[in-house]
Amino acid sequence: MTRGNQRERDRERSQSRSSGKGSKGKDDGLTPEQRRERDAKALQEKAAKKAAQASAGGEPSGGKGKNDKK
């Protein structure tokens, strides 16, 4: 065996990482309809915020500018 116990250690690390993180998916206790309403509300708020920023003189198109580092 050339890898020794590296494979086992990697499995343990992977398992500890995955168990430490909570999944956002279906564990939120909402029905699909409630989830749709929540997501729609979040999108509306995001659009309103972007529109307010554009009207206040922020980035006009929402695209990347010449000096953006994204």
C-alpha positions in Angstrom: 0.0 0.0 0.0 1.5 3.2 -1.0 -1.0 5.6 0.5 -1.0 4.2 4.0 -3.9 5.5 6.0 -4.4 8.7 4.0 -7.6 7.4 2.4 -9.1 6.7 5.8 -8.1 10.1 7.1 -9.6 11.8 4.1 -12.9 9.9 4.6 -13.0 11.0 8.2 -12.3 14.6 7.3 -14.9 14.6 4.6 -17.5 13.1 7.0 -16.7 15.6 9.7 -17.0 18.5 7.2 -20.3 17.3 5.8 -21.9 16.6 9.2 -20.8 20.0 10.5 -22.7 22.0 7.9 -26.4 22.3 8.0 -28.2 21.9 4.7 -30.5 24.7 3.6 -32.6 22.5 1.4 -35.7 20.7 2.6 -34.9 20.8 6.3 -36.4 24.3 6.7 -39.8 22.9 7.7 -41.7 24.7 5.0 -44.2 23.3 2.5 -43.3 23.9 -1.2 -45.9 26.6 -1.4 -44.4 28.5 1.6 -41.0 28.1 0.2 -42.1 29.6 -3.2 -43.7 32.5 -1.3 -40.6 33.1 0.7 -38.3 33.0 -2.4 -40.6 35.2 -4.4 -40.6 37.8 -1.5 -36.8 37.7 -1.4 -36.6 38.2 -5.1 -39.0 41.2 -5.0 -37.0 42.7 -2.2 -33.8 42.2 -4.1 -35.3 43.8 -7.2 -36.6 46.8 -5.3 -33.2 47.3 -3.7 -31.5 47.2 -7.0 -34.0 49.6 -8.5 -33.6 52.0 -5.6 -29.8 51.8 -6.0 -30.1 52.5 -9.7 -32.3 55.5 -9.1 -30.0 56.8 -6.5 -27.1 56.9 -9.0 -25.5 53.6 -8.4 -24.5 51.3 -11.2 -27.1 52.0 -14.0 -27.2 48.6 -15.6 -26.1 46.4 -12.8 -23.3 45.0 -14.9 -19.6 45.0 -14.1 -17.9 48.3 -14.5 -14.3 48.9 -15.7 -12.8 48.8 -12.3 -14.8 45.9 -10.7 -12.8 43.0 -9.4 -15.3 40.2 -9.6 
